[in-house]
Amino acid sequence: MKTFVFLRIMNIRIGHGYDVHRLAETNEKGEKLPLRLCGVTIPHSKGCVAHSDGDAAIHALCDALLGAAALGDIGLHFPDTAAEFRGIDSVELLRRTVKLLRAQGWTVGNVDCTVALQTPKIRPYIDDMRRELATALGIDVGAVSVKATTTERLGFVGREEGVEAHAAVLIHERLC
C-alpha cells in the first residue's frame, strides 16, 4: 500500500520599495521640520520636506508591501494631493497598508530597510526603529531589519540635500 502526502506550497511574494525626500531646516511656513525615520524622530537641524511627515523609510516600506501584493503604490492609496494625509504620521500609513494586505489574505513575513543619510548617524536609533515598525506591522521585532549607510559624500545624500530609503519585504498567504 502506498501512502501519499500532499503538501500545499505556500504562496509567497517579495516586494521592493524606494523613496527619497529633500531635507530642509524649515517648511514653506517657516516652521522647523522634524526628521522622522521608521517612526522615530531623530534630533537634527534638518527634516524632510513632504506632504506627510516625510518618513522616507516607511514610505519605501509601504511601496514594497503594496507592490508585493500587486496593490499599486503609496501614491495610489495615500495621495499627496489629499488634505486628509497632510502632516499624517507615516506609521498610520503603514498600519493602513497592512490592513489592505490582510484584506487580500496576505501576511507580512519579514522586512529589510536601508536608509542612506550622510548625517546624522542613526545607528543609536535603530533598535527603536525596529520596534516601531514591528508594532505597526504586527510582526516580531526579529523579522524587522533596519540598516544605515552613507553615500561617502557622493550625490544629493552626500551633500546632505536629502534622504534615500530602500525596503525589501516578503509576504505570504495567511494560513488560517
VENRA-V861162 format. One record per backbone hydrogen bond with DSSP energy under -0.5 kcal/mol. CO is the residue of the C=O (numbers start at 1). NH is the residue of the N-H. If there is no record, write none. Layout:
# VENRA-V861162
co:nh
CO:NH
CO:NH
This chain:
# VENRA-V861162
co:nh
2:4
4:6
5:7
7:9
10:12
11:173
13:171
15:169
17:167
19:165
21:163
22:49
24:47
25:33
27:30
31:27
34:36
34:48
35:42
37:40
40:37
40:42
42:35
47:24
48:50
51:87
54:56
55:59
56:60
57:61
58:62
59:63
60:64
61:65
62:66
63:67
64:68
65:69
66:71
67:70
73:76
73:77
74:78
79:82
82:85
83:86
85:88
88:53
89:92
89:93
90:94
91:95
92:96
93:97
94:98
95:99
96:100
97:101
98:102
99:103
100:104
101:104
101:106
102:105
105:174
107:172
110:170
111:145
112:168
113:147
114:166
115:117
115:149
116:164
122:125
122:126
123:126
125:129
126:130
127:131
128:132
129:133
130:134
131:135
132:136
133:137
134:138
134:139
140:143
141:144
143:111
145:113
147:115
149:117
151:154
154:158
155:159
156:161
156:162
157:118
157:160
161:23
163:21
164:116
165:19
166:114
167:17
168:112
169:15
170:109
170:110
171:13
172:107
